[in-house]
Amino acid sequence: MAKKKSARWHTVYSIICTVIEEAGIAALFLWLMPLFGIVIPLWVVILVLAGFIVFSYFMYRIGHPTILYEAVNSPESIIGSTGIVERALNPVGYVRVCGELWQASGTDENMERGEEVIVASIDGLKLTVVRKSRSVNEQLH
């Protein structure tokens, strides 16, 4: 339900913004430019406004799904995933988790390339990992 409400709000917000932008463009062509002696025919103003509406519609169609996209694979979702050490964690190195290379540090002593690890936590773009051989209870303490 929250997604539908968010989608509805985004649509209303987009329409309001487009109307305000259209009013600004109309004011520019019909009020401000004539102050400087530049007179644009009304049909050109209407054509420009129609073109902007078409442009706004296509930008809405392109951007709307992206804004409402709820990341299924958010960084936090990899906690508990298994990975492989790519560059030794001594104390910081790199691990490959879910096909992506991440900077990581280990809770254990040095971990060598090729060892299997489990993601224990994430801080920004840096993972904390533990050896796969350790139990879940050990990871938490």
ABEGO torsion letter per residue (X at the ends): XAAAAAAAAAAAAAAAAAAAAAAAAAAAAAAAAAAAGBBBBAAAAAAAAAAAAAAAAAAAAAAAAAAABBBABBAAAABGBBBBBABBBOABBBBBBGGBBBBBBBABBBBBBGBBBBBABBBEABBBBBBAABBAAAAAX
